[in-house]
């Protein structure tokens, strides 16, 4: 590979990375604004309190259990419609 081609690839990669960084910064600023609005919603806050209470009181299903249930449903034979 020529030095010019190698250098151009390095410069292009750097340009792509800077663009991604700028996009990520812009997206995170937009997201922060939306999150502030969502978190200020009384219904959302109540839902989060209820979720935290359910977790503390053990009223949740583990991911592993949900995966086992899903796999079991997938193994069932479909019913034939008449």
N, C-alpha and C positions, 0 to 999 in steps of 0.2 A: 504494500500500500504506500502511495506517495505521501510525503510529508504534508503537502497541501490538502490532500483528501483527509488525512488523519486530523489535521488542524480544523478543517471545516466541519468534520463530524463532532469534534469536541465543542466547537462554538455552537453548533446547532443544538447539541444536547444541553448545553448551558442555557441557551435561549428557551428551550422547552421547559426546563426546570424553573426558570424565572417566571414564565407564563403560568405554570401550575401554582407557584407560590402566590402570585398576584390573584389568581382565581380563588385559591383557598382562603386568602385573607378577605376577599370580597364576600365570599359565601359565608364565612364565619361571622362577619359583621351583620349580614342579612339575617342569619339564623339567630343571632343574639337578640335582635329586635323582635323576632317572632316568638322566641322563647319567653321574653319578658311579658309579652301579651298573653301567652298561654298560661304562664305561671300566675298571672294576676287574676285569672278567671276563677271565681268562687267554686264553680262546679268542678273544675280541674283540681283545685286544692282539696275539696271534699273527697274526690275519687282517690287522690294520693293518700289522704289520711286513712281511708277505708282499706286501701291496698296494704299500707304499712301495718295496720291492725291485723289484717288477715295473715300476713307473714309472721308477725309476732305470735299469733295464736295457732299457727300451724295449719291453717286452712288453705294450703297451696298444694299443687301437684308438682312433683319434681320433673325436670326435663326428661330424665331417663324413663320415668313411668309413662309420660306422654308418648315418648318414642315407642315403647313396648306396646302401648294401646294402639297406636297408629299402625304399627307393623302387623299386629293381630288382625286389625280390620282389613288390611291389604291382602292377607292370606285367605280371607273368607271367600267362598264361591259366590259370585253374583246370583241373585234370584232371577229366575226366568219369568218373564211377563207372559201371561196367557192372552 
